[in-house]
């Protein structure tokens, strides 16, 4: 398994007590698969994603990604893990406003040992003709494409997507999901998406349903449909 999580627990201080956010999470995902984690706000989805991405740590349990037990890494090793293996796509694009599209993507190549060719990635996300434009000259969907290109150009082993369509309309959301499937098929990138939209689960190989810090259900999709065929909810 490419991702293996076993009995992962996480809590945060809350006054004189602690609030349990993750309550013994166990899950797995194969290399080259797309996984979707469904759940309402407050279910622990983002905390789980942050731990998988090396942005936070659990209190107990085991987290292995691409053969690395990240629960045992110290800060410098975690920085290397994030730099070399992880691409992160946030709901809000976090683009640098005074850099062009090409420059926003190019900055990620500086921290990668084996980045992909910039123009190839921009062509893959449909933005090569907008390489010299600034973020303010783009639509919301185009800005999200820049954010995806910035994550992909690092050539990460794992692409983590935090509500990547949450701020977009249904047509643009479908375009973004088609792009993520294209990235998965073209580069063999393992992708994990967190969302509250159940329609997105139909494009995934594995689906995990979370509530109140626990995974209530795990399923393997026998038939993965193309994002362009999804009926939006």
C-alpha positions as CSV (number, residue, x, y, z in Angstrom):
1,X,0.0,0.0,0.0
2,X,1.2,3.5,-0.8
3,X,-0.7,5.1,2.1
4,X,-1.1,3.1,5.3
5,X,-2.7,4.7,8.4
6,X,-3.2,2.7,11.5
7,X,-5.0,3.8,14.7
8,X,-4.1,7.5,14.2
9,X,-5.3,9.7,17.0
10,X,-5.1,13.5,17.4
11,X,-6.4,15.9,19.9
12,X,-6.1,19.6,20.6
13,X,-6.2,21.6,23.9
14,X,-9.6,23.0,24.7
15,X,-9.6,25.0,27.9
16,X,-8.7,22.6,30.7
17,X,-9.4,19.5,28.6
18,X,-8.5,18.2,25.2
19,X,-10.8,17.7,22.2
20,X,-10.4,14.5,20.2
21,X,-10.2,15.3,16.5
22,X,-9.1,11.9,15.1
23,X,-10.2,8.8,17.0
24,X,-8.2,5.8,15.8
25,X,-8.2,6.4,12.0
26,X,-7.1,3.4,9.9
27,X,-7.1,3.6,6.1
28,X,-5.0,2.7,3.0
29,X,-4.6,3.7,-0.6
30,X,-2.7,2.0,-3.4
31,X,-0.1,3.8,-5.5
32,X,-1.6,5.5,-8.6
33,X,-5.1,5.5,-7.1
34,X,-7.5,8.5,-6.5
35,X,-9.0,8.5,-3.0
36,X,-11.8,10.7,-1.8
37,X,-12.5,11.4,1.9
38,X,-16.1,12.5,2.4
39,X,-17.5,14.2,5.5
40,X,-19.1,17.4,6.9
41,X,-17.1,20.3,8.3
42,X,-15.6,19.4,11.6
43,X,-15.3,15.6,10.8
44,X,-11.5,15.7,10.9
45,X,-10.8,15.6,7.2
46,X,-8.4,18.5,7.0
47,X,-6.5,17.4,10.1
48,X,-6.0,14.0,8.5
49,X,-4.8,15.6,5.3
50,X,-2.4,17.9,7.2
51,X,-0.9,14.9,9.0
52,X,-0.5,13.0,5.7
53,X,1.2,16.0,4.2
54,X,3.6,16.4,7.1
55,X,2.1,19.7,8.2
56,X,1.0,18.4,11.5
57,X,1.6,15.3,13.7
58,X,-0.6,12.8,15.4
59,X,-0.6,11.9,19.1
60,X,-0.3,8.2,18.4
61,X,-0.7,5.6,15.7
62,X,1.3,4.9,12.5
63,X,1.3,6.9,9.3
64,X,3.3,5.4,6.3
65,X,3.4,7.2,2.9
66,X,5.4,5.7,0.1
67,X,7.3,3.4,2.5
68,X,8.2,6.3,4.9
69,X,6.9,6.2,8.5
70,X,6.3,9.9,8.7
71,X,5.2,9.7,12.3
72,X,8.8,9.1,13.3
73,X,10.4,11.9,11.3
74,X,11.9,15.0,12.9
75,X,11.3,18.5,11.6
76,X,14.2,18.6,9.1
77,X,13.2,15.2,7.7
78,X,9.5,16.3,7.5
79,X,10.6,19.3,5.5
80,X,12.4,17.0,3.1
81,X,9.4,14.8,2.9
82,X,7.1,17.7,2.0
83,X,9.6,19.0,-0.5
84,X,10.3,15.8,-2.3
85,X,7.1,13.8,-2.1
86,X,4.1,16.0,-1.6
87,X,2.1,18.4,-3.7
88,X,-0.7,20.4,-2.0
89,X,-3.7,22.0,-3.6
90,X,-5.7,24.2,-1.3
91,X,-9.3,25.4,-1.7
92,X,-8.0,29.0,-1.8
93,X,-5.3,29.3,-4.4
94,X,-2.6,31.1,-2.5
95,X,-1.1,32.5,-5.7
96,X,1.5,35.3,-5.6
97,X,-0.2,38.3,-7.2
98,X,2.8,40.1,-8.6
99,X,4.1,36.9,-10.3
100,X,2.8,35.7,-13.7
101,X,1.2,32.3,-14.2
102,X,4.5,30.8,-15.4
103,X,6.4,32.3,-12.4
104,X,3.9,31.1,-9.9
105,X,4.3,27.6,-11.1
106,X,8.1,27.9,-11.7
107,X,8.8,28.7,-8.0
108,X,7.9,25.1,-7.1
109,X,10.5,23.7,-9.4
110,X,13.2,25.3,-7.2
111,X,12.5,23.0,-4.3
112,X,12.2,19.8,-6.3
113,X,14.9,17.4,-7.2
114,X,13.2,16.2,-10.4
115,X,10.6,18.8,-11.5
116,X,8.6,18.3,-14.6
117,X,9.0,20.6,-17.6
118,X,7.2,23.9,-16.9
119,X,5.6,24.3,-20.4
120,X,4.6,20.7,-20.4
121,X,2.6,21.1,-17.2
122,X,1.1,24.4,-18.3
123,X,0.0,22.8,-21.5
124,X,-1.5,19.9,-19.5
125,X,-3.6,22.3,-17.4
126,X,-4.6,24.3,-20.4
127,X,-2.7,27.5,-19.5
128,X,0.3,27.6,-21.7
129,X,-1.3,30.5,-23.7
130,X,-1.7,32.4,-20.4
131,X,1.8,31.8,-19.1
132,X,2.6,35.6,-19.0
133,X,-0.7,36.7,-17.4
134,X,-1.1,37.7,-13.7
135,X,-3.6,36.0,-11.3
136,X,-5.9,39.0,-11.4
137,X,-6.4,38.5,-15.1
138,X,-7.7,34.9,-14.6
139,X,-11.0,33.4,-13.7
140,X,-11.4,31.4,-10.4
141,X,-11.2,28.2,-12.3
142,X,-8.0,29.3,-14.1
143,X,-6.5,30.3,-10.8
144,X,-7.2,26.9,-9.4
145,X,-5.5,25.4,-12.5
146,X,-2.4,27.4,-11.7
147,X,-2.5,26.1,-8.1
148,X,-2.7,22.5,-9.4
149,X,0.1,23.1,-11.9
150,X,2.3,24.5,-9.1
151,X,1.7,21.3,-7.1
152,X,2.1,19.0,-10.1
153,X,5.3,20.5,-11.5
154,X,7.2,19.3,-8.4
155,X,6.6,15.8,-9.7
156,X,5.2,14.7,-6.3
157,X,4.5,11.1,-5.4
158,X,1.3,12.2,-3.6
159,X,-1.1,15.1,-4.5
160,X,-3.3,16.2,-1.6
161,X,-6.3,18.3,-2.5
162,X,-8.2,20.2,0.3
163,X,-11.7,21.0,-1.1
164,X,-10.3,21.9,-4.5
165,X,-13.7,22.7,-5.9
166,X,-15.3,24.2,-2.9
167,X,-15.2,27.8,-4.2
168,X,-16.2,27.0,-7.8
169,X,-19.4,26.6,-9.7
170,X,-20.4,23.2,-10.9
171,X,-19.2,23.6,-14.5
172,X,-15.7,24.8,-13.4
173,X,-15.6,22.2,-10.7
174,X,-16.1,19.5,-13.3
175,X,-13.2,21.0,-15.3
176,X,-10.9,20.9,-12.3
177,X,-11.8,17.3,-11.5
178,X,-11.2,16.3,-15.2
179,X,-7.8,17.9,-14.8
180,X,-7.0,15.9,-11.6
181,X,-8.0,12.7,-13.4
182,X,-5.8,13.7,-16.3
183,X,-2.8,14.3,-13.9
184,X,-3.5,10.9,-12.3
185,X,-3.5,9.1,-15.7
186,X,-0.6,11.0,-17.3
187,X,1.8,11.1,-14.4
188,X,0.7,8.1,-12.3
189,X,0.3,10.5,-9.3
190,X,-1.5,9.2,-6.3
191,X,-4.2,11.7,-5.4
192,X,-6.2,12.1,-2.2
193,X,-9.1,14.6,-2.2
194,X,-11.2,15.8,0.8
195,X,-14.6,17.1,0.1
196,X,-18.2,17.3,1.4
197,X,-19.6,16.7,-2.1
198,X,-20.6,13.0,-2.6
199,X,-20.7,13.3,-6.4
200,X,-16.9,13.5,-6.4
201,X,-16.7,10.0,-4.9
202,X,-17.7,8.5,-8.3
203,X,-14.4,9.4,-9.9
204,X,-12.4,7.7,-7.1
205,X,-10.9,4.3,-6.7
206,X,-11.4,4.3,-3.0
207,X,-13.9,6.3,-0.9
208,X,-13.7,7.0,2.9
209,X,-16.6,8.5,4.8
210,X,-15.7,10.4,7.9
211,X,-17.8,11.8,10.8
212,X,-16.8,13.0,14.2
213,X,-13.2,12.0,13.8
214,X,-13.8,8.5,12.7
215,X,-14.0,6.6,9.4
216,X,-17.5,5.2,9.3
217,X,-17.2,3.4,5.9
218,X,-14.6,2.5,3.3
219,X,-15.4,1.4,-0.2
220,X,-13.6,0.4,-3.4
221,X,-15.3,1.5,-6.6
222,X,-15.5,-1.3,-9.1
223,X,-16.2,1.2,-11.8
224,X,-14.5,4.6,-11.8
225,X,-16.4,7.1,-14.0
226,X,-14.9,10.0,-15.9
227,X,-15.4,13.4,-14.2
228,X,-17.0,14.7,-17.3
229,X,-19.8,12.2,-16.9
230,X,-20.6,13.1,-13.3
231,X,-24.0,14.4,-12.4
232,X,-23.4,17.3,-10.0
233,X,-25.2,17.5,-6.7
